[in-house]
Amino acid sequence: MKILKRPAILLLLIVFASCGSSQRVITDDGKVYEVEKKAIKSNGVDVTDDLSAAEKASINNLIKEKEEVKKAYDKQYEELEKAIEKQKKVKEEAENNQKKLEEKLKNLESYLEEKQDSRDDYATAKERYNNKKAKFKKLKKEGKLSPNDIEDWKGKLKDLKDKVREAKNSLK
């Protein structure tokens, strides 16, 4: 914005300075006049009294047209500056929104990954519990376990069941 303001201010100063001094006008027939306040000069010589009323009016109309074009240019320049500023704000807002959305996506991916890990942990714990339980029943049925072994196995199975319960609770 600072970059655009400096040329605009400089341009306005030049316009005001030129309005205060003199303006060059080139008529349709190619003659060059310099207008200073109400005096009209050609090649440095005052020709105000030598010109007809129509020529004076034509020169004044050219000056007015030149000023109107300058005003239109200044207005359009200002509108373009405003449009550029607005675009910058829209761009910044869009970039901020994109960053927020990317952060949400990252969080969602992390959440889904944690959920998948929890499901995997639950499935592993449940499988381990079922395998040990089946092995315990088989050994007990075959009569290969002493009363102390049975108590040890029940403790192990209880610990495994607690791990399964913990894994299941982490799914929620």
C-alpha positions as CSV (number, residue, x, y, z in Angstrom):
1,M,0.0,0.0,0.0
2,K,2.8,2.4,0.8
3,I,4.3,1.7,-2.6
4,L,1.1,2.8,-4.3
5,K,0.4,5.8,-2.1
6,R,3.8,7.5,-2.9
7,P,3.2,7.7,-6.7
8,A,-0.4,8.8,-6.1
9,I,0.7,11.6,-3.8
10,L,3.5,12.6,-6.2
11,L,1.0,12.6,-9.0
12,L,-1.4,14.8,-7.2
13,L,1.4,17.3,-6.3
14,I,2.4,17.5,-9.9
15,V,-1.2,18.1,-10.9
16,F,-1.7,20.9,-8.4
17,A,1.6,22.4,-9.4
18,S,0.7,22.3,-13.0
19,C,-2.7,23.8,-12.3
20,G,-1.1,26.6,-10.4
21,S,1.3,27.5,-13.2
22,S,0.5,26.9,-16.8
23,Q,-0.9,24.2,-19.1
24,R,0.1,23.3,-22.6
25,V,-2.7,22.8,-25.1
26,I,-2.4,21.5,-28.7
27,T,-5.3,22.4,-30.8
28,D,-6.8,20.3,-33.6
29,D,-4.9,22.3,-36.2
30,G,-1.6,21.5,-34.4
31,K,-0.9,24.9,-32.8
32,V,0.7,24.8,-29.4
33,Y,-0.6,27.2,-26.8
34,E,0.4,27.7,-23.2
35,V,-2.4,28.8,-20.9
36,E,-1.5,30.6,-17.7
37,K,-4.5,31.7,-15.7
38,K,-6.5,33.7,-18.3
39,A,-3.5,34.6,-20.5
40,I,-2.9,32.5,-23.7
41,K,0.6,32.4,-25.1
42,S,2.0,31.0,-28.3
43,N,5.8,30.7,-28.4
44,G,6.1,32.9,-25.3
45,V,4.1,35.7,-26.9
46,D,0.7,36.7,-25.3
47,V,-1.9,36.1,-28.1
48,T,-5.0,36.3,-25.9
49,D,-6.4,39.5,-27.6
50,D,-5.5,38.2,-31.1
51,L,-7.6,35.0,-30.7
52,S,-11.3,34.9,-31.6
53,A,-13.9,34.0,-29.0
54,A,-14.3,30.6,-30.7
55,E,-10.6,29.9,-30.5
56,K,-10.5,30.9,-26.9
57,A,-13.6,28.7,-26.2
58,S,-11.9,25.8,-28.0
59,I,-8.7,26.2,-26.0
60,N,-10.7,26.4,-22.7
61,N,-12.7,23.3,-23.7
62,L,-9.5,21.4,-24.4
63,I,-8.2,22.4,-20.9
64,K,-11.5,21.3,-19.4
65,E,-11.4,18.0,-21.2
66,K,-7.8,17.5,-20.1
67,E,-8.8,18.1,-16.5
68,E,-11.8,15.8,-16.8
69,V,-9.6,13.0,-18.2
70,K,-7.1,13.6,-15.4
71,K,-9.9,13.4,-12.8
72,A,-11.2,10.2,-14.4
73,Y,-7.7,8.8,-14.4
74,D,-7.2,9.7,-10.7
75,K,-10.6,8.2,-9.8
76,Q,-9.9,5.0,-11.7
77,Y,-6.4,4.8,-10.1
78,E,-7.9,5.1,-6.7
79,E,-10.5,2.5,-7.4
80,L,-7.8,0.1,-8.6
81,E,-5.8,0.7,-5.4
82,K,-8.9,-0.1,-3.4
83,A,-9.6,-3.2,-5.4
84,I,-6.0,-4.4,-5.0
85,E,-6.3,-3.9,-1.2
86,K,-9.5,-5.8,-1.2
87,Q,-8.0,-8.7,-3.1
88,K,-5.1,-8.8,-0.7
89,K,-7.5,-9.1,2.2
90,V,-9.5,-11.8,0.5
91,K,-6.3,-13.7,-0.3
92,E,-5.0,-13.4,3.3
93,E,-8.4,-14.6,4.6
94,A,-8.4,-17.5,2.2
95,E,-4.9,-18.5,3.2
96,N,-5.9,-18.3,6.9
97,N,-8.9,-20.5,6.2
98,Q,-6.8,-23.0,4.3
99,K,-4.3,-23.2,7.2
100,K,-7.2,-23.8,9.6
101,L,-8.7,-26.5,7.4
102,E,-5.3,-28.2,7.0
103,E,-4.9,-28.2,10.8
104,K,-8.4,-29.7,11.2
105,L,-7.5,-32.4,8.6
106,K,-4.3,-33.2,10.4
107,N,-6.1,-33.5,13.7
108,L,-8.8,-35.7,12.1
109,E,-6.1,-38.0,10.6
110,S,-4.4,-38.2,14.0
111,Y,-7.7,-39.1,15.6
112,L,-8.5,-41.8,13.0
113,E,-5.0,-43.2,13.4
114,E,-5.4,-43.4,17.2
115,K,-8.8,-45.1,16.8
116,Q,-7.3,-47.6,14.4
117,D,-4.4,-48.3,16.9
118,S,-7.0,-48.7,19.7
119,R,-8.9,-51.2,17.5
120,D,-5.8,-53.1,16.7
121,D,-4.8,-53.2,20.4
122,Y,-8.2,-54.5,21.4
123,A,-8.2,-57.2,18.8
124,T,-4.7,-58.3,19.8
125,A,-5.5,-58.4,23.5
126,K,-8.8,-60.3,22.9
127,E,-7.0,-62.8,20.7
128,R,-4.3,-63.3,23.3
129,Y,-6.9,-63.8,26.1
130,N,-8.9,-66.3,24.0
131,N,-5.8,-68.3,23.1
132,K,-4.6,-68.5,26.7
133,K,-8.1,-69.4,27.9
134,A,-8.3,-72.2,25.4
135,K,-4.9,-73.4,26.3
136,F,-5.9,-73.3,30.0
137,K,-9.1,-75.3,29.4
138,K,-7.2,-77.9,27.3
139,L,-4.5,-78.4,29.9
140,K,-7.0,-78.6,32.7
141,K,-9.1,-81.1,30.8
142,E,-6.1,-83.3,30.1
143,G,-5.2,-83.0,33.8
144,K,-1.8,-81.6,33.3
145,L,-2.2,-78.7,35.8
146,S,-1.5,-78.8,39.5
147,P,-3.7,-76.8,41.9
148,N,-0.9,-74.2,42.1
149,D,-0.7,-74.0,38.3
150,I,-4.5,-73.5,38.1
151,E,-4.2,-70.6,40.4
152,D,-1.4,-69.1,38.4
153,W,-3.3,-69.5,35.2
154,K,-6.4,-67.9,36.7
155,G,-4.3,-64.9,37.7
156,K,-2.8,-64.7,34.2
157,L,-6.3,-64.9,32.6
158,K,-7.6,-62.3,35.0
159,D,-4.8,-59.9,34.0
160,L,-5.4,-60.6,30.3
161,K,-9.1,-60.0,30.8
162,D,-8.4,-56.7,32.5
163,K,-6.2,-55.7,29.5
164,V,-9.0,-56.6,27.1
165,R,-11.4,-54.4,29.2
166,E,-8.9,-51.5,29.1
167,A,-8.5,-51.9,25.3
168,K,-12.2,-52.0,24.8
169,N,-12.7,-48.8,27.0
170,S,-10.1,-47.0,24.9
171,L,-12.2,-47.6,21.8
172,K,-14.9,-45.3,23.2
